[in-house]
Amino acid sequence: MNSRQVLRHRDFRLLVTGASVSSLGNAITPVALAFAVLDLGGSLTDLGLVEAVFAICQVVTMLAGGVLGDRFSRKLMMEGSSAVSAVVMALMATAVVLDAATIWLIAVLGGIGGVVTALSRPSSKAMTRVVVPESDLSDAVALRSLLDSVCRTLGYAVAGLLVAAVGPGWAVAVDAATFAVAAVAFGRMGVADARAPRTTSPLTDLGEGFREVARRTWLWLLILQALLYHLFYGGAQAVLGPVVVGEELGRSAWGFALSALMAGFVAGGLLALRVRPRRPLGQGVVLLALTGIFPLAMALSDTLWPVMLGAFVHGVGLQMFSVYWDQAIQSQVPDDKLARVYAFDSVGSFVARPLGLALTGPVAAAVGVDTWLLVVAAVISGSSLAVLSFREVRALERVEAVRVG
């Protein structure tokens, strides 16, 4: 990969600057809010419900974001979303710092943040193709993913320290500042990306995007697999992790565990830049099966280093798969449908996450936290390997040229 060649494009530099700094802040807030809820006397169920509200709002709004991203300026969608998110996170930080927050206030503000994020996420994903030429697209996708992982790694490392040193409210304030920086970066992009006028209805546009997904077996099949992953793993990390690791080994320990996870993302991203198999998606799915090691380690270990090792291996496998997956979508899907396909990818992947977040606490309390973590590990690894029985996944070959049809 020639990162210097990709970074010579000014608009790409601004895009990754805004996206990366937002990723840093977004890595801090989940850790901070989890402990803010616990500090308010919230239970596992309360924490799961707060996370579920955010996820539900994202899922409900994502398809609208896909339609808007294929109809209007993707740059404007990203700039406006970042500015509004900065305000929402600043309000949440103020409430927590001033001891005026309640669990329901955190849930409501989190839900608003989820809506705003969902409206711009498909545009953000599709923007990579707009700011670089076709010859640099594969490298741009990989580099953007790597920089995102680096910033999330730093964010998780800082999160635990911030929460322990100054409290969760000030940690959320950092996220608000990163959204403001992102809004400025996106606003400075000079790309002209206005979409051609469309006379079709939004429902017609959605149907067109759905058919684009449905005609590609590898695409809808792996979206279904992602649904299972997020249904089971989302609660394991967001709900059980802060309790199993953070409460037993210390709050900073959970931040370090998440930092190890993100370090795995960085390592996986570096490997994905250099290892370019002929059939990357099939090999990526094999690596995806490694993600079960993290909940397995949380269930079986009472010391920090095995949990951090499991988190690292999880990150390597998930990141290499994610890079290959994103490159496949960018190179196979026409630009005029790209935001909608990304929206269906996100909705299909995350639609069951709110249910998992809401049920993780009660189910884990009923069967035992360690037992449930073992179930999670078996499901996410087993479902990944099951996908390999489909030839469409195993045989999909790397495509370097972009189809702009």
C-alpha positions as a printed Julia matrix, in Angstrom:
405×3 Matrix{Float64}:
   0.0     0.0     0.0
   1.2     3.52   -0.86
  -0.27    5.68    1.9
   1.53    8.79    0.68
  -0.11    8.46   -2.71
  -3.57    8.18   -1.16
  -2.94   11.07    1.24
  -2.0    13.43   -1.57
  -5.74   13.98   -2.09
  -6.75   16.97    0.07
 -10.39   15.98    0.43
  -9.4    12.48    1.52
  -7.11   13.96    4.18
  -9.98   16.09    5.5
 -12.35   13.12    5.38
 -10.09   10.86    7.43
  -9.26   13.7     9.81
 -12.91   14.28   10.64
 -13.79   10.6    10.74
 -10.77    9.64   12.82
 -11.14   12.34   15.46
 -14.81   11.4    15.8
 -13.77    7.78   16.29
 -11.47    8.82   19.11
 -14.27   10.6    20.92
 -16.81    7.85   20.22
 -14.51    5.32   21.86
 -14.5     7.36   25.06
 -18.25    7.88   25.46
 -19.47    4.23   25.76
 -17.03    3.61   28.62
 -17.95    6.89   30.3
 -21.7     6.42   30.0
 -21.57    2.85   31.28
 -20.0     4.03   34.52
 -22.25    7.1    34.65
 -25.27    4.78   34.7
 -23.66    2.56   37.34
 -22.79    5.63   39.46
 -26.47    6.58   39.39
 -27.31    3.22   40.94
 -28.31    1.6    37.66
 -28.45   -2.17   37.31
 -27.3    -4.41   34.47
 -30.8    -4.14   33.05
 -30.71   -0.32   33.22
 -27.36   -0.26   31.45
 -28.67   -2.59   28.77
 -31.77   -0.45   28.23
 -29.71    2.74   27.84
 -27.53    1.03   25.25
 -30.65   -0.39   23.58
 -32.28    3.04   23.18
 -29.23    4.32   21.32
 -29.14    1.23   19.1
 -32.89    1.31   18.35
 -32.73    4.95   17.3
 -29.83    4.18   14.99
 -31.58    1.23   13.36
 -34.86    3.1    12.87
 -33.12    6.06   11.22
 -30.41    4.32    9.18
 -32.47    3.56    6.08
 -33.54    7.19    5.86
 -29.86    8.11    6.04
 -29.14    5.8     3.12
 -31.86    7.34    0.97
 -30.71   10.87    1.81
 -27.08    9.97    1.11
 -27.96    8.84   -2.43
 -30.21   11.86   -3.03
 -28.33   14.82   -1.56
 -24.83   16.01   -0.7
 -23.03   13.45    1.44
 -20.66   16.18    2.6
 -23.56   18.25    3.95
 -25.02   15.23    5.72
 -21.71   14.56    7.51
 -21.04   18.21    8.41
 -24.53   18.79    9.83
 -24.55   15.53   11.78
 -21.22   16.3    13.45
 -22.33   19.79   14.47
 -25.58   18.55   16.03
 -23.79   15.66   17.75
 -21.35   18.12   19.32
 -24.28   19.97   20.9
 -25.99   16.79   22.13
 -22.82   15.42   23.71
 -22.09   18.79   25.34
 -25.56   18.75   26.93
 -25.02   15.23   28.21
 -21.59   16.09   29.61
 -22.98   19.14   31.39
 -25.78   17.15   32.98
 -23.4    14.47   34.26
 -20.8    16.94   35.55
 -23.44   18.99   37.39
 -25.01   15.86   38.92
 -28.25   16.71   37.1
 -28.31   13.55   35.01
 -30.77   10.71   35.4
 -30.73    7.34   33.71
 -33.66    8.38   31.52
 -32.02   11.68   30.55
 -28.9     9.8    29.48
 -31.1     7.41   27.49
 -33.01   10.22   25.74
 -29.9    12.21   24.81
 -28.22    9.0    23.71
 -31.21    8.25   21.5
 -31.0    11.68   19.87
 -27.31   11.09   19.29
 -28.14    7.73   17.7
 -30.59    9.34   15.28
 -28.11   12.01   14.19
 -25.3     9.5    13.74
 -27.48    7.16   11.69
 -28.51    9.91    9.28
 -24.9    10.49    8.25
 -23.28    7.06    8.6
 -24.19    5.76    5.09
 -22.94    9.02    3.56
 -19.69    8.78    5.51
 -19.06    5.22    4.33
 -19.9     6.07    0.72
 -17.81    9.28    0.69
 -14.5     7.42    0.32
 -15.27    6.69   -3.33
 -16.06   10.38   -3.95
 -12.75   11.82   -2.69
 -10.24    9.46   -4.37
  -9.85    8.13   -7.93
 -10.72    4.53   -8.68
  -7.06    3.5    -8.78
  -6.6     4.53   -5.11
  -9.91    3.29   -3.71
  -8.73   -0.03   -2.29
  -5.83    1.61   -0.46
  -8.05    4.46    0.72
 -10.54    2.02    2.26
  -7.77    0.16    4.05
  -6.01    3.3     5.3
  -9.23    4.86    6.54
 -10.04    1.7     8.45
  -6.56    1.58    9.96
  -6.66    5.22   11.1
 -10.1     4.64   12.6
  -8.72    1.71   14.59
  -5.71    3.69   15.79
  -7.94    6.5    17.07
 -10.36    4.1    18.74
  -7.42    2.4    20.43
  -6.26    5.71   21.83
  -9.81    6.56   22.83
 -10.36    3.39   24.81
  -7.0     3.76   26.53
  -7.81    7.34   27.49
 -11.39    6.49   28.5
 -10.53    4.39   31.51
  -7.99    6.91   32.71
 -10.37    9.86   32.27
 -13.24    8.13   34.06
 -10.99    7.15   36.95
  -9.3    10.57   37.19
 -12.0    13.18   36.48
 -15.26   11.26   36.15
 -17.5    10.22   33.24
 -18.96   13.68   32.58
 -15.67   15.25   31.56
 -14.92   12.2    29.42
 -18.15   12.79   27.47
 -17.13   16.45   27.05
 -14.09   15.28   25.11
 -16.4    13.48   22.69
 -18.36   16.71   22.18
 -15.14   18.52   21.27
 -14.16   15.85   18.74
 -17.51   16.21   16.95
 -16.92   19.96   16.67
 -13.49   19.35   15.11
 -15.02   16.84   12.7
 -17.68   19.34   11.59
 -14.96   21.86   10.71
 -12.94   19.26    8.79
 -15.94   18.07    6.76
 -16.96   21.67    6.07
 -13.56   22.42    4.52
 -13.86   19.62    1.98
 -14.03   21.08   -1.52
 -15.61   18.1    -3.22
 -18.74   18.74   -5.27
 -20.84   15.68   -4.53
 -24.41   16.83   -5.1
 -26.53   13.94   -6.34
 -28.5    14.05   -9.56
 -32.17   15.03   -9.02
 -34.41   12.01   -8.41
 -38.1    11.85   -9.24
 -38.77    8.53   -7.54
 -40.27    8.24   -4.06
 -38.17    7.36   -1.02
 -39.93    3.98   -0.79
 -39.03    3.25   -4.41
 -35.43    4.17   -3.64
 -35.45    1.8    -0.66
 -36.81   -1.0    -2.81
 -34.07   -0.41   -5.36
 -31.43   -0.59   -2.64
 -32.96   -3.77   -1.2
 -32.89   -5.48   -4.61
 -29.24   -4.53   -4.98
 -28.51   -6.37   -1.72
 -30.79   -9.33   -2.46
 -29.18  -10.15   -5.8
 -25.76  -10.67   -4.2
 -25.8   -13.83   -2.08
 -22.5   -13.08   -0.33
 -23.83   -9.68    0.69
 -27.15  -10.63    2.32
 -25.7   -13.83    3.78
 -22.97  -12.02    5.68
 -25.42   -9.33    6.79
 -27.48  -12.12    8.4
 -24.35  -13.5    10.04
 -23.57  -10.02   11.38
 -27.09   -9.91   12.82
 -26.28  -12.96   14.96
 -22.92  -11.51   15.95
 -24.39   -8.26   17.24
 -27.39   -9.94   18.85
 -25.11  -11.97   21.11
 -21.84  -10.07   21.32
 -23.21   -6.52   21.71
 -24.53   -7.2    25.2
 -21.44   -9.2    26.17
 -19.22   -6.18   25.59
 -21.48   -3.24   26.46
 -23.37   -4.75   29.42
 -21.34   -7.6    30.9
 -17.84   -6.32   30.17
 -17.94   -3.26   32.46
 -19.22   -5.47   35.3
 -17.16   -8.64   34.82
 -13.91   -6.79   34.13
 -14.47   -3.21   35.33
 -16.07   -4.0    38.66
 -13.9    -7.02   39.52
 -10.51   -5.81   38.26
 -10.99   -2.02   38.39
 -12.51    0.54   36.06
  -9.24    1.27   34.34
  -8.9    -2.47   33.61
 -11.98   -2.42   31.38
 -10.53    0.55   29.51
  -7.3    -1.38   29.0
  -9.21   -4.45   27.81
 -10.98   -2.34   25.2
  -7.64   -0.76   24.31
  -6.25   -4.25   23.67
  -9.26   -4.94   21.47
  -8.51   -1.86   19.43
  -4.8    -2.68   19.3
  -5.92   -5.92   17.67
  -7.84   -3.83   15.14
  -4.66   -1.92   14.35
  -2.62   -5.1    13.96
  -5.34   -6.65   11.81
  -5.5    -3.53    9.67
  -1.75   -3.6     9.08
  -1.92   -7.27    8.12
  -4.86   -6.66    5.78
  -2.82   -3.99    3.99
  -0.09   -6.49    3.22
  -1.97   -9.77    2.9
  -4.19   -9.61   -0.17
  -5.52  -13.1    -0.87
  -7.19  -14.0    -4.12
 -10.42  -14.86   -2.29
 -10.3   -12.48    0.67
 -13.88  -12.78    1.89
 -13.66  -16.52    2.58
 -10.41  -16.11    4.49
 -11.85  -13.12    6.29
 -14.77  -15.2     7.56
 -12.34  -17.79    8.96
 -10.59  -14.97   10.83
 -13.96  -13.68   11.99
 -14.44  -16.93   13.9
 -11.59  -15.8    16.2
 -13.88  -13.18   17.73
 -15.31  -15.76   20.12
 -12.05  -15.82   22.05
 -12.8   -12.51   23.81
 -16.06  -13.52   25.58
 -14.46  -16.92   26.25
 -11.58  -15.22   28.08
 -13.97  -13.01   30.06
 -15.86  -16.11   31.19
 -12.86  -18.23   32.2
 -10.24  -15.8    33.5
 -10.04  -13.87   36.77
  -6.89  -11.95   35.78
  -6.47   -9.17   33.26
  -3.85  -10.43   30.82
  -5.87  -13.35   29.33
  -8.81  -10.99   28.82
  -6.55   -8.5    27.06
  -5.09  -11.29   24.9
  -8.57  -12.51   23.98
  -9.6    -8.95   23.14
  -6.52   -8.5    20.95
  -7.17  -11.7    18.97
 -10.81  -10.68   18.6
  -9.72   -7.36   17.13
  -7.29   -8.91   14.64
  -9.9   -11.28   13.25
 -12.71   -8.75   13.07
 -10.57   -6.02   11.5
  -9.14   -8.18    8.71
 -12.63   -9.38    7.86
 -14.0    -5.82    7.97
 -11.37   -4.47    5.55
 -12.04   -7.25    3.04
 -15.79   -6.75    3.47
 -15.66   -3.0     2.92
 -13.42   -3.34   -0.12
 -15.86   -5.85   -1.63
 -18.82   -3.5    -1.19
 -16.92   -0.47   -2.53
 -15.71   -2.34   -5.61
 -18.88   -4.3    -6.43
 -21.75   -1.87   -5.78
 -22.58    1.05   -8.15
 -22.03    4.52   -6.69
 -25.64    5.65   -7.09
 -26.79    2.83   -4.8
 -23.83    2.75   -2.43
 -25.28    4.73    0.5
 -28.46    2.63    0.47
 -26.5    -0.63    0.39
 -24.43    0.58    3.35
 -27.67    1.51    5.12
 -29.12   -1.97    4.6
 -25.8    -3.44    5.73
 -25.93   -1.42    8.95
 -29.63   -2.03    9.61
 -29.42   -5.75    8.9
 -26.31   -6.08   11.03
 -27.59   -4.07   14.0
 -31.36   -4.59   13.94
 -31.2    -7.28   16.63
 -28.58   -5.49   18.75
 -31.15   -3.56   20.85
 -32.87   -6.84   21.73
 -29.55   -8.36   22.73
 -28.64   -5.33   24.83
 -32.0    -5.33   26.59
 -32.03   -9.08   27.31
 -28.38   -9.64   28.2
 -28.76   -8.46   31.8
 -31.85  -10.54   32.67
 -30.62  -13.64   30.8
 -27.13  -13.45   32.32
 -28.65  -13.01   35.77
 -30.84  -16.07   35.23
 -28.24  -18.49   33.81
 -25.06  -16.98   35.23
 -22.77  -14.41   33.66
 -19.97  -16.86   32.87
 -22.36  -19.39   31.34
 -23.89  -16.77   29.1
 -20.46  -15.56   27.96
 -19.64  -19.15   26.93
 -22.87  -19.29   24.9
 -21.95  -16.0    23.21
 -18.51  -17.33   22.28
 -19.98  -20.51   20.77
 -22.61  -18.67   18.73
 -20.43  -15.99   17.18
 -17.59  -18.38   16.27
 -19.88  -21.18   15.11
 -22.04  -18.94   12.91
 -18.94  -17.5    11.27
 -17.67  -20.92   10.29
 -21.13  -21.99    9.08
 -21.12  -19.21    6.48
 -18.17  -20.89    4.77
 -20.45  -23.69    3.57
 -21.73  -21.28    0.9
 -19.68  -21.18   -2.27
 -20.64  -17.56   -3.0
 -18.66  -16.51    0.08
 -15.69  -18.83   -0.43
 -15.31  -18.07   -4.14
 -15.73  -14.28   -4.24
 -12.5   -12.98   -5.73
 -10.72   -9.71   -5.23
 -11.76   -6.98   -7.67
  -9.37   -4.08   -8.1
 -11.36   -2.08  -10.65
 -14.4    -0.23   -9.38
 -17.74   -0.86  -10.99
 -19.51    2.45  -11.37
 -22.54    1.14  -13.26
